[in-house]
């Protein structure tokens, strides 16, 4: 383990420079052109041959030890969020890394650099797939919907898209260390999943002062829809961890006209697929009821977001063991809870064992205007060391530990094809109300 620490330490400046560059050049999902290019240049300089994602950002590389064994995927996320009020936000786009992905990419680069040291790679077997992946933050749904309509992407999350394209074919298990606020290195049992929603209320425009009775106010229908959804929250069971948090992205064109269209974006989140789909149906009923009360219509576009994340218990234990082997004096916590946020690591967890642990070093509020990386040692350097320690634990001794994890894992779906068939069954779009002279039909 001393050799691992020394290998990362040798590349300290490379790691810290990457963290600063990516922080200063934030880009949102599927737009990470500068970030992806920068990371690729660093990998190439280290001697890696890269496979670039076709028509989108991101890349991966496969390091073959030359010895039989499992293929382990290690990831770093390229994208930022949007928070216009953050002092370091991009002045034009509002993009900022108040998510810590800049530190994750820096740590991934540290892992890649250290694996070039012969004394480290010689201890390992199998293959290591290193991936700089786009679009973990599920935002700008309209933009991603346009990419989907053009056939550029099939799924909104970068990991799901890479999985669908076959970039992870042959991978046996995966892990990624995420940056966290505080001082604690830790794991959680998992995280909840979600359906992504575009909700378009369709009314009729009219003069807002002169003849409002000739219109059907789409904005009023939308606000009624939000209130109707709020009124059914007590129907959701606490154990299902349901979350619904809409925003209005377009509420009208001019103040002097009744809004004929109002657009909402939201997720319906939950702990299980069953809980998500049940809550989504109830929410759609409430949204449609609001449209009916105005005599408007509502188009609801339901798209699979992210699957619930279930971390492998064995991988959680190995994460702790790997961490304590390099940092025996540091505290490590295992929290037996499901986080009420979502990540596309959940999509990978449906077909392979994964773990998604956390390295501290950030301060402020996650996704807030006061978030930044304060302790780069923990967020970047120690994270890279920890990941290398976990790789060693999994792939030393003929990959004994990794093979045990794989053998004991029961996937939610038997293949990626089966998983994506389920995802496609969630997708549904179109106007939900059909008005005719003698009846009204509603499809939720």
C-alpha positions as CSV (number, residue, x, y, z in Angstrom):
1,X,0.0,0.0,0.0
2,X,3.0,2.3,0.5
3,X,3.7,1.9,-3.2
4,X,0.2,3.1,-4.1
5,X,0.6,6.2,-1.9
6,X,3.9,7.0,-3.5
7,X,2.6,6.5,-7.0
8,X,-0.3,8.9,-6.4
9,X,2.0,11.4,-4.6
10,X,4.3,11.4,-7.6
11,X,1.4,12.7,-9.7
12,X,0.1,15.2,-7.1
13,X,0.5,18.2,-9.3
14,X,-1.2,16.5,-12.3
15,X,-4.2,15.7,-10.1
16,X,-4.5,19.2,-8.5
17,X,-4.1,21.0,-11.8
18,X,-6.9,18.9,-13.2
19,X,-9.2,19.8,-10.3
20,X,-8.5,23.5,-10.8
21,X,-8.9,23.4,-14.6
22,X,-12.3,21.6,-14.5
23,X,-13.5,23.8,-11.7
24,X,-12.8,26.9,-13.8
25,X,-14.4,25.4,-16.9
26,X,-17.8,24.0,-15.8
27,X,-20.1,22.4,-18.4
28,X,-23.4,20.7,-18.1
29,X,-24.3,17.2,-19.4
30,X,-23.5,16.3,-23.0
31,X,-21.9,19.7,-23.3
32,X,-18.6,18.9,-21.5
33,X,-16.5,19.6,-24.6
34,X,-13.6,21.4,-22.9
35,X,-13.6,19.1,-19.9
36,X,-13.7,15.9,-22.0
37,X,-10.9,17.3,-24.3
38,X,-8.8,18.2,-21.3
39,X,-9.2,14.8,-19.6
40,X,-8.5,13.0,-22.9
41,X,-5.3,15.0,-23.5
42,X,-4.0,14.1,-20.0
43,X,-4.8,10.4,-20.6
44,X,-3.1,10.4,-23.9
45,X,0.0,12.0,-22.4
46,X,0.1,9.2,-19.9
47,X,0.2,6.7,-22.8
48,X,-3.4,5.5,-23.0
49,X,-5.3,4.7,-26.2
50,X,-8.8,6.1,-25.9
51,X,-12.2,5.1,-27.3
52,X,-14.3,8.3,-27.7
53,X,-18.1,8.3,-27.4
54,X,-19.6,8.8,-30.9
55,X,-21.4,12.2,-31.3
56,X,-21.3,13.0,-27.5
57,X,-18.7,13.8,-24.9
58,X,-16.7,11.3,-22.8
59,X,-14.4,8.4,-23.5
60,X,-13.0,5.2,-22.0
61,X,-9.9,3.1,-22.1
62,X,-9.2,-0.5,-21.2
63,X,-6.0,-1.4,-19.4
64,X,-5.2,-5.1,-19.9
65,X,-2.9,-6.7,-17.3
66,X,-2.3,-9.6,-19.6
67,X,-3.5,-12.0,-16.9
68,X,-6.9,-13.7,-16.8
69,X,-9.4,-12.0,-14.5
70,X,-12.4,-9.8,-14.1
71,X,-12.9,-6.5,-15.8
72,X,-13.5,-3.6,-13.4
73,X,-14.9,-0.3,-14.4
74,X,-13.8,2.9,-12.6
75,X,-15.6,6.1,-13.4
76,X,-15.3,9.9,-13.1
77,X,-18.1,12.3,-14.0
78,X,-17.5,15.2,-16.3
79,X,-20.5,17.4,-15.9
80,X,-21.5,20.3,-13.6
81,X,-24.8,21.6,-12.4
82,X,-26.4,25.1,-12.8
83,X,-26.4,27.6,-10.0
84,X,-26.4,31.2,-11.3
85,X,-25.8,32.7,-7.8
86,X,-22.6,30.8,-7.2
87,X,-19.7,33.3,-7.3
88,X,-17.7,31.0,-9.6
89,X,-20.6,30.1,-11.9
90,X,-20.1,30.6,-15.7
91,X,-21.4,34.1,-16.4
92,X,-23.3,32.9,-19.5
93,X,-24.6,29.4,-18.6
94,X,-24.6,29.5,-14.8
95,X,-22.7,26.2,-14.8
96,X,-20.6,25.4,-11.8
97,X,-19.2,22.3,-10.1
98,X,-21.2,22.5,-6.9
99,X,-21.4,18.8,-7.3
100,X,-17.7,17.9,-6.8
101,X,-17.3,16.2,-10.1
102,X,-14.2,18.2,-10.8
103,X,-12.5,16.4,-7.9
104,X,-13.8,13.1,-9.1
105,X,-12.2,13.6,-12.5
106,X,-9.0,14.7,-10.9
107,X,-8.9,11.5,-8.8
108,X,-9.7,9.4,-11.8
109,X,-6.7,10.9,-13.6
110,X,-4.6,10.1,-10.5
111,X,-5.7,6.5,-10.7
112,X,-4.8,6.4,-14.4
113,X,-1.3,7.9,-13.7
114,X,-0.5,5.5,-10.9
115,X,-1.6,2.4,-12.9
116,X,1.3,3.2,-15.3
117,X,3.7,2.2,-12.5
118,X,4.9,-1.3,-13.2
119,X,5.1,-2.3,-9.6
120,X,1.4,-1.6,-9.2
121,X,0.0,-3.1,-12.4
122,X,2.1,-6.2,-12.0
123,X,0.2,-7.2,-8.8
124,X,-3.1,-7.1,-10.7
125,X,-5.0,-9.4,-13.0
126,X,-7.8,-9.0,-15.5
127,X,-8.7,-5.7,-17.1
128,X,-9.4,-2.2,-15.8
129,X,-11.8,0.1,-17.7
130,X,-11.3,3.8,-16.9
131,X,-14.1,6.0,-18.0
132,X,-14.7,9.8,-18.1
133,X,-18.5,9.7,-18.4
134,X,-20.8,12.6,-19.2
135,X,-24.2,13.7,-18.0
136,X,-24.8,12.4,-14.5
137,X,-26.7,15.4,-13.3
138,X,-30.2,14.9,-14.6
139,X,-31.1,18.5,-15.8
140,X,-31.9,20.5,-18.9
141,X,-34.5,17.8,-19.8
142,X,-35.8,19.8,-22.9
143,X,-32.2,19.9,-24.3
144,X,-31.7,16.1,-23.7
145,X,-35.2,15.5,-25.2
146,X,-34.0,17.2,-28.4
147,X,-30.9,15.1,-28.5
148,X,-33.1,12.0,-28.1
149,X,-35.4,13.2,-30.9
150,X,-32.4,13.7,-33.2
151,X,-31.2,10.1,-32.4
152,X,-28.0,11.4,-30.8
153,X,-28.8,9.8,-27.5
154,X,-31.3,7.1,-26.4
155,X,-31.1,7.7,-22.6
156,X,-30.7,10.9,-20.5
157,X,-27.9,9.6,-18.2
158,X,-24.3,9.3,-19.4
159,X,-23.8,5.9,-17.8
160,X,-27.0,4.4,-19.2
161,X,-26.2,5.8,-22.6
162,X,-22.6,4.3,-22.5
163,X,-24.1,1.0,-21.3
164,X,-26.7,1.0,-24.1
165,X,-24.0,1.7,-26.7
166,X,-22.0,-1.3,-25.6
167,X,-19.1,0.7,-24.2
168,X,-19.3,-1.3,-20.9
169,X,-19.7,-4.7,-22.6
170,X,-17.5,-7.2,-20.8
171,X,-17.4,-5.2,-17.6
172,X,-18.0,-7.4,-14.5
173,X,-18.3,-4.8,-11.7
174,X,-18.0,-1.1,-11.2
175,X,-17.2,1.6,-8.7
176,X,-16.9,5.3,-8.4
177,X,-16.0,7.5,-5.5
178,X,-18.2,10.6,-5.3
179,X,-17.1,13.9,-3.6
180,X,-19.0,14.8,-0.4
181,X,-19.4,17.7,2.1
182,X,-17.8,17.2,5.5
183,X,-14.9,15.2,6.9
184,X,-16.2,11.7,6.7
185,X,-15.3,8.9,4.3
186,X,-18.4,6.7,4.0
187,X,-20.8,4.4,2.1
188,X,-24.6,4.3,1.9
189,X,-26.8,1.2,1.1
190,X,-28.0,2.9,-2.0
191,X,-30.1,5.8,-3.5
192,X,-33.5,6.2,-5.0
193,X,-34.3,6.2,-8.7
194,X,-36.6,8.4,-10.8
195,X,-38.7,9.1,-13.9
196,X,-38.0,12.3,-15.7
197,X,-41.1,14.4,-16.7
198,X,-41.8,17.1,-19.2
199,X,-45.3,18.5,-18.5
200,X,-46.8,20.9,-21.0
201,X,-50.1,22.5,-20.2
202,X,-52.0,23.6,-23.3
203,X,-54.6,26.4,-23.1
204,X,-55.8,29.1,-25.4
205,X,-54.4,32.6,-25.7
206,X,-56.6,35.7,-25.4
207,X,-56.3,39.4,-24.4
208,X,-55.5,39.3,-20.7
209,X,-57.4,42.6,-20.0
210,X,-59.9,43.0,-22.8
211,X,-61.3,39.4,-23.2
212,X,-59.8,36.9,-20.7
213,X,-63.0,34.9,-20.8
214,X,-62.0,33.9,-24.4
215,X,-58.9,32.2,-23.1
216,X,-57.9,29.1,-21.2
217,X,-55.0,29.9,-18.9
218,X,-52.3,27.3,-19.1
219,X,-50.4,28.9,-16.3
220,X,-53.4,28.6,-14.0
221,X,-53.8,25.0,-15.0
222,X,-50.1,24.4,-14.2
223,X,-50.3,26.0,-10.8
224,X,-53.4,24.0,-10.0
225,X,-51.5,20.9,-11.1
226,X,-48.7,21.6,-8.7
227,X,-51.1,22.2,-5.9
228,X,-53.0,19.0,-6.7
229,X,-49.8,17.1,-6.5
230,X,-49.0,18.7,-3.2
231,X,-52.4,17.7,-1.9
232,X,-51.7,13.9,-2.5
233,X,-48.3,13.8,-0.8
234,X,-49.8,12.2,2.3
235,X,-50.7,9.2,0.1
236,X,-47.1,8.3,-0.4
237,X,-45.5,5.9,2.1
238,X,-42.4,7.1,3.9
239,X,-40.6,3.9,3.2
240,X,-41.0,4.5,-0.6
241,X,-39.0,7.8,-0.3
242,X,-41.2,9.5,-3.0
243,X,-40.0,12.9,-4.2
244,X,-41.8,15.3,-6.7
245,X,-40.3,18.7,-7.1
246,X,-41.4,20.5,-10.3
247,X,-40.1,23.8,-11.8
248,X,-41.7,26.0,-14.3
249,X,-39.4,26.6,-17.3
250,X,-41.9,28.5,-19.4
251,X,-44.9,30.3,-18.0
252,X,-46.1,32.6,-20.8
253,X,-44.9,34.9,-23.5
254,X,-46.3,38.4,-22.6
255,X,-48.1,39.7,-19.6
256,X,-50.9,41.1,-21.7
257,X,-52.0,37.7,-23.1
258,X,-53.5,34.7,-21.4
259,X,-50.7,32.0,-21.4
260,X,-51.5,29.4,-24.0
261,X,-48.7,27.1,-22.9
262,X,-46.8,26.5,-19.6
263,X,-44.0,24.0,-19.3
264,X,-42.9,22.2,-16.2
265,X,-39.9,19.8,-15.6
266,X,-39.7,17.4,-12.7
267,X,-38.8,14.0,-11.5
268,X,-40.8,11.4,-9.7
269,X,-38.3,9.7,-7.4
270,X,-38.7,6.6,-5.3
271,X,-36.8,3.7,-3.7
272,X,-38.1,0.9,-6.0
273,X,-39.4,0.7,-9.5
274,X,-42.8,-0.3,-8.2
275,X,-43.0,2.7,-5.9
276,X,-41.9,5.1,-8.7
277,X,-44.4,3.9,-11.2
278,X,-47.3,3.9,-8.6
279,X,-46.5,7.4,-7.5
280,X,-46.1,8.6,-11.1
281,X,-49.6,7.3,-12.0
282,X,-51.1,9.2,-9.1
283,X,-49.2,12.4,-10.0
284,X,-50.4,12.1,-13.6
285,X,-54.0,11.8,-12.4
286,X,-53.5,15.0,-10.4
287,X,-51.9,16.9,-13.3
288,X,-54.7,15.8,-15.6
289,X,-57.4,16.8,-13.1
290,X,-56.0,20.3,-13.0
291,X,-56.1,20.6,-16.8
292,X,-59.7,19.4,-16.8
293,X,-60.7,22.1,-14.3
294,X,-59.6,24.8,-16.8
295,X,-60.8,23.0,-19.9
296,X,-57.2,22.8,-21.0
297,X,-55.1,19.8,-22.1
298,X,-51.8,18.5,-20.8
299,X,-49.1,16.7,-22.6
300,X,-47.0,14.6,-20.2
301,X,-43.7,13.1,-21.5
302,X,-42.5,10.4,-19.1
303,X,-38.9,9.2,-19.8
304,X,-36.8,6.8,-17.7
305,X,-34.5,8.8,-15.5
306,X,-32.2,6.7,-13.3
307,X,-32.7,3.3,-11.7
308,X,-32.6,3.0,-7.9
309,X,-29.1,2.3,-6.8
310,X,-28.4,-0.8,-4.7
311,X,-24.8,-1.0,-3.6
312,X,-23.3,-4.5,-3.3
313,X,-22.9,-5.3,0.4
314,X,-19.7,-7.1,-0.3
315,X,-18.4,-4.1,-2.2
316,X,-19.3,-1.9,0.7
317,X,-17.3,-4.1,3.0
318,X,-14.3,-4.2,0.6
319,X,-14.5,-0.4,0.2
320,X,-14.0,-0.1,4.0
321,X,-11.3,-2.7,4.1
322,X,-9.4,-1.0,1.2
323,X,-9.7,2.4,2.9
324,X,-8.5,1.2,6.3
325,X,-5.5,-0.6,4.7
326,X,-4.1,2.8,3.5
327,X,-5.6,5.1,6.1
328,X,-5.9,3.1,9.4
329,X,-6.2,6.2,11.5
330,X,-9.0,7.8,9.5
331,X,-12.7,7.3,10.3
332,X,-14.9,5.3,7.9
333,X,-18.6,5.0,8.3
334,X,-21.1,2.6,6.7
335,X,-24.6,4.2,6.7
336,X,-27.5,1.7,6.4
337,X,-29.7,4.2,4.6
338,X,-30.9,5.0,1.1
339,X,-30.1,8.5,-0.1
340,X,-33.1,10.5,-1.4
341,X,-31.2,11.7,-4.5
342,X,-30.6,9.8,-7.7
343,X,-27.6,8.8,-9.7
344,X,-27.1,6.8,-12.9
345,X,-24.8,4.4,-11.0
346,X,-28.2,2.9,-10.3
347,X,-28.6,1.9,-13.9
348,X,-25.3,-0.1,-13.7
349,X,-26.4,-1.7,-10.4
350,X,-29.3,-3.3,-12.2
351,X,-27.0,-5.7,-14.1
352,X,-23.7,-5.8,-12.2
353,X,-22.4,-5.3,-8.6
354,X,-21.4,-1.7,-7.9
355,X,-20.4,0.5,-5.0
356,X,-20.7,4.3,-4.9
357,X,-18.8,5.5,-1.8
358,X,-18.0,9.0,-0.8
359,X,-14.8,11.0,-0.2
360,X,-15.0,14.3,1.8
361,X,-13.3,17.6,1.1
362,X,-16.1,19.9,0.0
363,X,-17.8,22.5,2.1
364,X,-21.1,24.4,1.7
365,X,-24.4,23.1,0.4
366,X,-24.4,20.4,-2.3
367,X,-25.7,22.0,-5.5
368,X,-25.8,25.4,-3.7
369,X,-24.1,28.7,-4.1
370,X,-21.6,28.2,-1.3
371,X,-20.2,24.9,-2.4
372,X,-16.5,24.4,-3.2
373,X,-13.6,22.0,-2.6
374,X,-11.8,23.1,0.5
375,X,-9.7,20.0,1.3
376,X,-8.2,18.8,-2.0
377,X,-6.1,16.3,-0.1
378,X,-9.1,14.3,0.9
379,X,-11.3,15.0,-2.2
380,X,-8.6,14.2,-4.8
381,X,-5.4,12.7,-3.5
382,X,-6.8,10.4,-0.8
383,X,-9.7,9.5,-3.1
384,X,-7.2,8.3,-5.8
385,X,-5.2,6.3,-3.2
386,X,-8.4,4.7,-1.9
387,X,-9.6,3.7,-5.4
388,X,-6.2,2.1,-6.2
389,X,-6.3,0.2,-2.9
390,X,-9.8,-1.1,-3.8
391,X,-8.6,-2.1,-7.3
392,X,-5.7,-4.0,-5.7
393,X,-7.9,-5.7,-3.2
394,X,-10.2,-6.9,-6.0
395,X,-7.6,-7.9,-8.6
396,X,-4.7,-9.3,-6.6
397,X,-4.4,-13.0,-6.0
398,X,-5.9,-13.9,-9.3
399,X,-8.9,-11.6,-8.7
400,X,-10.2,-13.8,-5.9
401,X,-12.2,-11.1,-4.1
402,X,-13.7,-9.7,-7.4
403,X,-14.7,-13.2,-8.4
404,X,-16.4,-13.8,-5.1
405,X,-18.4,-10.5,-5.4
406,X,-19.5,-11.4,-9.0
407,X,-20.4,-15.0,-8.0
408,X,-22.6,-13.9,-5.1
409,X,-24.4,-11.1,-6.9
410,X,-28.0,-11.5,-8.1
411,X,-28.8,-8.9,-10.7
412,X,-32.2,-7.1,-10.9
413,X,-32.2,-7.8,-14.6
414,X,-30.4,-10.7,-16.4
415,X,-29.0,-8.5,-19.2
416,X,-28.7,-4.9,-20.3
417,X,-31.2,-5.8,-23.1
418,X,-33.8,-6.9,-20.5
419,X,-33.1,-3.8,-18.4
420,X,-33.5,-1.4,-21.3
421,X,-36.7,-3.1,-22.5
422,X,-38.1,-2.3,-19.0
423,X,-36.9,1.3,-19.3
424,X,-38.6,1.6,-22.7
425,X,-41.8,0.4,-21.2
426,X,-41.8,3.4,-18.8
427,X,-41.6,5.9,-21.7
428,X,-44.9,7.4,-22.6
429,X,-45.9,10.7,-24.2
430,X,-48.8,12.6,-25.7
431,X,-51.8,14.7,-24.8
432,X,-53.6,13.0,-21.9
433,X,-57.1,14.4,-22.4
434,X,-59.4,13.8,-25.4
435,X,-62.3,16.2,-25.6
436,X,-65.4,15.4,-27.7
437,X,-69.0,16.6,-27.9
438,X,-70.4,14.0,-25.6
439,X,-67.5,12.7,-23.4
440,X,-64.0,13.4,-22.1
441,X,-61.4,10.6,-22.0
442,X,-58.3,10.8,-19.8
443,X,-55.2,8.6,-20.1
444,X,-52.8,8.7,-17.2
